[in-house]
């Protein structure tokens, strides 16, 4: 059930990127303004995340999840009423406010169902919903947009989310909150050095993800002359399908390695970023659609390996009673810092090229990998 909610969480936020060319034409927007539509979501999402995390540690997580689903779905539908850039920007920020409650609540809930021995696999399986939702949002928003106009994309996705929320009010169940993980030592401090390093690395990883997810549809449309639907599908399908393989694999490897060393999950994440960096460069450099698809696929696989352990890694180094707060802080740092990416790429693209902006993002991946290596060594010593 959480898988389907996360599906719409990402489908709704991804939809706008596939209709960038239509928005650019209708509202006469430049690359920086388009980038701001992506960054506005990320910044509001990040700023509200600590508040959301603190709330879900104190209320029924089921209520937080389903209320958030209804709120962001209604706002998604309301986006169709936009008549200028300012209202588009407002609705993007408002949708982020609704969506920010989901991940702190769902990660806390799943971690009460799954102890450390199976946690990465459980969260890795849940993560596959993000990839499928991104594909669906990218493809169907482009398809609906080119046939019926961009406004109907938001009406359809928002309406389906409302229906899902009504259905799950009966079936979604709240687990008993776990006060601590008895099988592992309980960290005393909520914000310790290792947790801060993990949050900084998430900022780097999310920066690169937002570069490719926000600008790849427009990159394919402009550079390779694909249709809106084909651009939206190509930009998401290969990355996300590969991530669907990488995420369970990363979760499985991390659960095994975590049993051997305290920093096991973090080492798996570091490998994901290190191996993914060359393929980010290739995405921006190549002029061949076939080679671009290969690069997107490889990058997606290693991205999945990292993604499976985003929250499981930080839950290893913070008190169990602060999971919602920790997930909120992770989202705040990751989305505030990573949220610079869409507008930064728009700025570089306006002065150089979109290809160059994408290639430069690989350096941020390498910085994230270095931070993870330091965090893993600290976890081993603690």
C-alpha positions as CSV (number, residue, x, y, z in Angstrom):
1,X,0.0,0.0,0.0
2,X,2.8,2.4,0.8
3,X,4.4,1.4,-2.5
4,X,1.4,2.8,-4.4
5,X,1.4,6.0,-2.4
6,X,5.1,6.6,-3.1
7,X,4.3,5.9,-6.8
8,X,2.0,8.9,-6.9
9,X,4.4,10.9,-4.7
10,X,7.0,10.7,-7.5
11,X,4.6,10.6,-10.5
12,X,3.1,13.9,-9.5
13,X,6.4,15.7,-9.0
14,X,7.9,14.3,-12.2
15,X,5.0,15.2,-14.5
16,X,6.0,18.9,-14.9
17,X,9.4,18.1,-16.4
18,X,8.0,16.3,-19.4
19,X,5.9,19.3,-20.3
20,X,8.7,21.9,-20.0
21,X,8.6,22.6,-23.8
22,X,4.8,23.3,-23.6
23,X,5.2,25.6,-20.6
24,X,8.1,27.4,-22.2
25,X,6.1,28.1,-25.3
26,X,2.8,29.1,-23.5
27,X,4.3,31.3,-20.8
28,X,7.4,32.5,-22.7
29,X,9.8,31.1,-20.1
30,X,13.6,30.9,-20.3
31,X,15.9,28.1,-19.0
32,X,16.4,29.8,-15.6
33,X,12.6,30.1,-15.0
34,X,12.1,26.5,-16.0
35,X,14.8,25.5,-13.6
36,X,13.1,27.5,-10.8
37,X,10.0,25.3,-11.2
38,X,12.2,22.3,-10.2
39,X,14.1,24.2,-7.6
40,X,11.0,25.7,-5.9
41,X,9.6,22.3,-5.3
42,X,13.0,21.0,-3.8
43,X,13.5,24.1,-1.6
44,X,10.0,24.0,-0.1
45,X,10.2,20.3,0.3
46,X,13.5,20.6,2.1
47,X,12.5,23.6,4.3
48,X,9.4,21.9,5.6
49,X,11.0,18.4,6.1
50,X,12.3,18.9,9.7
51,X,8.8,20.1,10.7
52,X,7.2,17.1,9.0
53,X,9.7,14.7,10.6
54,X,9.0,16.1,14.1
55,X,5.3,15.8,13.5
56,X,5.3,12.2,12.4
57,X,7.3,11.2,15.5
58,X,4.3,12.4,17.6
59,X,1.1,11.6,15.6
60,X,-0.3,8.5,13.9
61,X,1.9,8.0,10.8
62,X,-1.1,6.6,8.8
63,X,-2.9,9.9,9.3
64,X,0.1,11.9,8.3
65,X,0.6,9.8,5.1
66,X,-3.0,9.8,3.9
67,X,-3.6,13.5,4.8
68,X,-0.5,14.4,2.8
69,X,-1.6,12.3,-0.1
70,X,-5.0,14.1,-0.3
71,X,-3.4,17.5,0.1
72,X,-0.7,17.1,-2.6
73,X,-3.2,15.4,-5.0
74,X,-5.6,18.3,-4.7
75,X,-2.8,20.8,-5.3
76,X,-1.6,18.8,-8.3
77,X,-5.0,19.1,-9.8
78,X,-5.1,22.8,-9.0
79,X,-1.9,23.4,-10.9
80,X,-4.0,23.0,-14.1
81,X,-5.6,26.4,-13.3
82,X,-2.3,28.2,-13.6
83,X,-2.4,31.2,-16.0
84,X,1.2,32.6,-15.5
85,X,4.6,31.7,-14.2
86,X,3.9,33.0,-10.7
87,X,1.0,30.7,-10.1
88,X,2.9,27.8,-11.5
89,X,5.7,28.5,-9.1
90,X,3.2,28.8,-6.2
91,X,1.5,25.5,-6.9
92,X,4.9,23.7,-7.2
93,X,5.9,25.0,-3.8
94,X,2.5,24.1,-2.3
95,X,2.7,20.6,-3.7
96,X,6.1,20.1,-2.1
97,X,4.6,21.1,1.3
98,X,2.0,18.3,1.0
99,X,4.5,15.7,-0.2
100,X,7.1,16.3,2.5
101,X,5.2,14.3,5.2
102,X,5.3,11.1,3.2
103,X,8.8,9.8,3.5
104,X,9.5,10.6,7.2
105,X,6.3,8.8,8.1
106,X,6.6,5.8,5.7
107,X,10.3,5.2,6.5
108,X,9.5,5.2,10.2
109,X,6.6,2.9,9.7
110,X,8.5,0.4,7.6
111,X,11.4,0.4,10.0
112,X,9.0,-0.7,12.8
113,X,8.0,-3.6,10.7
114,X,11.6,-4.5,9.7
115,X,14.5,-4.9,12.2
116,X,18.1,-4.1,11.0
117,X,18.6,-7.6,9.5
118,X,16.0,-7.0,6.8
119,X,15.6,-3.2,6.8
120,X,17.7,-2.4,3.7
121,X,15.8,-5.0,1.6
122,X,12.4,-3.7,2.8
123,X,13.3,-0.1,2.1
124,X,15.0,-1.1,-1.2
125,X,11.8,-2.8,-2.4
126,X,9.7,0.3,-1.4
127,X,12.2,2.4,-3.3
128,X,11.2,0.7,-6.5
129,X,7.9,2.6,-6.4
130,X,9.9,5.8,-6.8
131,X,11.3,4.5,-10.1
132,X,8.0,3.3,-11.5
133,X,6.3,6.5,-10.4
134,X,9.0,8.6,-12.1
135,X,8.6,6.6,-15.4
136,X,4.8,6.9,-15.3
137,X,4.9,10.6,-14.5
138,X,7.5,11.3,-17.2
139,X,5.8,9.2,-20.0
140,X,2.1,9.8,-19.3
141,X,2.5,13.5,-18.6
142,X,4.3,13.9,-22.0
143,X,1.7,11.7,-23.8
144,X,-1.3,13.4,-22.3
145,X,0.3,16.8,-22.8
146,X,1.0,16.4,-26.5
147,X,-2.5,15.1,-27.1
148,X,-4.8,17.0,-24.8
149,X,-2.6,19.9,-23.4
150,X,-0.3,20.0,-20.3
151,X,-3.2,20.9,-17.9
152,X,-4.8,17.5,-18.2
153,X,-1.6,15.7,-17.1
154,X,-2.0,17.3,-13.6
155,X,-5.8,16.7,-13.4
156,X,-5.3,13.0,-14.2
157,X,-2.5,12.3,-11.7
158,X,-4.1,14.4,-8.9
159,X,-7.5,12.7,-9.4
160,X,-6.0,9.2,-9.2
161,X,-4.2,10.1,-6.0
162,X,-7.4,11.2,-4.3
163,X,-9.1,7.9,-5.2
164,X,-6.2,5.9,-3.8
165,X,-6.2,7.8,-0.6
166,X,-9.9,7.1,-0.1
167,X,-9.4,3.4,-0.7
168,X,-6.5,3.1,1.7
169,X,-8.1,4.7,4.7
170,X,-9.7,1.3,5.4
171,X,-6.7,-1.0,4.7
172,X,-3.5,0.8,5.8
173,X,-2.5,-0.1,9.3
174,X,-0.3,1.6,11.9
175,X,2.4,-0.6,13.5
176,X,3.4,-0.4,17.1
177,X,6.3,2.1,17.5
178,X,9.6,0.4,18.4
179,X,11.4,2.3,21.1
180,X,14.8,0.9,20.2
181,X,16.6,-1.8,18.1
182,X,17.6,-4.3,20.8
183,X,19.9,-6.1,18.4
184,X,22.3,-3.1,17.9
185,X,23.8,-0.5,20.2
186,X,21.6,2.5,20.5
187,X,23.3,5.8,19.5
188,X,22.9,8.5,22.2
189,X,23.1,11.6,20.0
190,X,20.6,12.4,17.2
191,X,22.8,14.7,15.2
192,X,26.3,13.1,15.3
193,X,29.2,13.5,12.9
194,X,28.4,10.3,11.0
195,X,24.8,11.3,10.5
196,X,25.8,14.8,9.3
197,X,28.2,13.2,6.7
198,X,25.4,11.0,5.5
199,X,23.1,14.0,5.0
200,X,25.8,15.9,3.2
201,X,26.4,12.9,0.9
202,X,22.6,12.7,0.2
203,X,22.8,16.4,-0.8
204,X,25.4,15.5,-3.4
205,X,23.5,12.4,-4.7
206,X,20.2,14.3,-4.9
207,X,21.9,17.2,-6.7
208,X,22.9,14.8,-9.6
209,X,19.5,13.0,-9.5
210,X,17.7,16.4,-9.9
211,X,20.0,17.4,-12.8
212,X,19.2,14.4,-14.8
213,X,15.5,14.0,-13.9
214,X,14.6,17.7,-14.3
215,X,16.5,18.4,-17.5
216,X,16.9,15.1,-19.3
217,X,13.4,15.3,-21.0
218,X,14.2,18.7,-22.4
219,X,17.8,17.6,-23.3
220,X,16.3,14.8,-25.4
221,X,13.7,17.0,-27.0
222,X,16.1,19.7,-28.0
223,X,19.3,17.7,-28.8
224,X,17.9,14.5,-30.3
225,X,14.6,15.9,-31.6
226,X,12.4,13.3,-29.9
227,X,8.7,13.9,-29.3
228,X,7.4,15.0,-25.8
229,X,6.2,11.5,-25.0
230,X,9.3,9.8,-26.3
231,X,11.6,12.3,-24.4
232,X,9.7,11.8,-21.2
233,X,9.8,8.1,-21.5
234,X,13.4,7.8,-22.6
235,X,14.6,10.2,-19.9
236,X,13.0,8.1,-17.2
237,X,12.4,4.5,-18.4
238,X,16.0,3.2,-18.6
239,X,17.3,5.0,-15.5
240,X,14.3,3.8,-13.4
241,X,14.2,0.2,-14.6
242,X,17.9,-0.1,-14.0
243,X,17.4,1.4,-10.5
244,X,14.6,-1.2,-9.8
245,X,17.3,-3.8,-10.3
246,X,20.0,-1.9,-8.4
247,X,17.9,-1.0,-5.4
248,X,17.0,-4.6,-4.3
249,X,20.6,-5.7,-5.1
250,X,21.9,-2.8,-3.0
251,X,19.6,-3.6,-0.1
252,X,20.6,-7.2,-0.1
253,X,24.3,-6.5,-0.2
254,X,24.0,-3.8,2.5
255,X,22.1,-6.1,4.9
256,X,24.8,-8.7,4.5
257,X,27.7,-6.3,4.8
258,X,26.0,-4.5,7.8
259,X,26.1,-7.8,9.6
260,X,29.9,-7.9,9.2
261,X,30.8,-4.2,9.8
262,X,28.9,-1.3,11.3
263,X,29.6,0.9,8.2
264,X,28.5,-1.8,5.8
265,X,25.5,0.0,4.3
266,X,27.5,3.2,3.9
267,X,30.3,1.4,1.9
268,X,27.6,0.0,-0.5
269,X,26.4,3.6,-1.0
270,X,29.9,4.9,-1.7
271,X,30.4,2.2,-4.3
272,X,27.1,3.3,-6.0
273,X,28.2,6.9,-6.3
274,X,31.8,6.1,-7.4
275,X,30.7,3.7,-10.1
276,X,27.8,6.0,-11.3
277,X,30.0,9.2,-11.9
278,X,31.5,8.1,-15.2
279,X,28.1,7.4,-16.7
280,X,26.8,10.9,-15.7
281,X,29.7,12.3,-17.8
282,X,28.8,10.0,-20.7
283,X,25.1,11.2,-20.6
284,X,26.1,14.8,-21.3
285,X,29.0,14.0,-23.7
286,X,27.5,11.5,-26.1
287,X,25.7,12.4,-29.4
288,X,24.4,8.9,-29.9
289,X,20.9,8.0,-28.6
290,X,22.1,4.3,-28.2
291,X,25.1,5.3,-26.1
292,X,23.0,7.7,-24.1
293,X,20.6,4.9,-23.2
294,X,23.5,2.7,-22.2
295,X,24.8,5.5,-19.9
296,X,21.4,6.2,-18.4
297,X,20.9,2.5,-17.7
298,X,24.3,2.1,-16.0
299,X,23.8,5.3,-14.0
300,X,20.4,4.1,-12.9
301,X,21.7,0.8,-11.7
302,X,24.3,2.4,-9.5
303,X,21.8,5.0,-8.3
304,X,19.6,2.2,-7.1
305,X,22.4,0.7,-5.1
306,X,22.8,4.0,-3.3
307,X,19.1,4.8,-2.9
308,X,18.2,1.5,-1.2
309,X,20.2,2.6,1.8
310,X,19.5,6.3,2.1
311,X,17.4,6.0,5.3
312,X,18.6,2.6,6.5
313,X,22.1,3.9,6.8
314,X,21.2,6.9,8.9
315,X,18.8,4.8,11.0
316,X,21.9,2.8,12.0
317,X,23.5,5.8,13.6
318,X,20.6,7.7,15.3
319,X,18.2,6.7,18.1
320,X,15.2,4.6,17.0
321,X,12.8,7.1,18.6
322,X,14.0,9.9,16.3
323,X,13.5,8.2,12.9
324,X,10.9,10.6,11.7
325,X,13.0,13.5,12.7
326,X,16.1,12.0,11.1
327,X,14.3,11.3,7.8
328,X,13.0,14.9,7.9
329,X,16.5,16.3,8.4
330,X,17.8,14.0,5.6
331,X,15.2,15.4,3.2
332,X,15.9,19.0,4.3
333,X,19.6,18.8,3.6
334,X,19.2,16.7,0.5
335,X,16.5,18.7,-1.1
336,X,17.7,22.2,-0.1
337,X,21.2,21.6,-1.4
338,X,20.2,19.3,-4.2
339,X,17.4,21.7,-5.1
340,X,20.0,24.2,-6.5
341,X,20.6,21.7,-9.3
342,X,17.7,22.6,-11.7
343,X,18.3,26.3,-11.7
344,X,22.1,25.9,-11.6
345,X,21.9,23.7,-14.8
346,X,19.5,26.3,-16.4
347,X,22.1,29.0,-15.6
348,X,25.0,27.0,-17.0
349,X,23.0,25.9,-20.1
350,X,22.0,29.5,-20.8
351,X,25.7,30.5,-20.9
352,X,27.3,27.3,-22.2
353,X,25.3,24.2,-23.0
354,X,23.0,21.7,-21.4
355,X,25.6,18.9,-22.3
356,X,28.3,20.7,-20.3
357,X,26.1,21.3,-17.3
358,X,25.2,17.6,-17.1
359,X,28.8,16.5,-17.4
360,X,29.9,18.8,-14.6
361,X,27.4,17.2,-12.2
362,X,29.6,14.1,-12.1
363,X,32.1,16.0,-9.8
364,X,29.3,16.4,-7.2
365,X,28.9,12.6,-7.2
366,X,32.6,12.1,-6.5
367,X,32.4,14.6,-3.6
368,X,29.4,12.5,-2.2
369,X,31.4,9.3,-2.5
370,X,34.3,10.8,-0.5
371,X,32.0,11.9,2.3
372,X,30.5,8.4,2.4
373,X,33.9,6.8,2.7
374,X,34.7,9.1,5.7
375,X,31.3,8.2,7.3
376,X,31.9,4.5,6.8
377,X,35.3,4.6,8.5
378,X,33.8,6.6,11.4
379,X,31.0,4.1,11.8
380,X,33.5,1.3,12.0
381,X,35.5,3.0,14.8
382,X,32.4,3.9,16.9
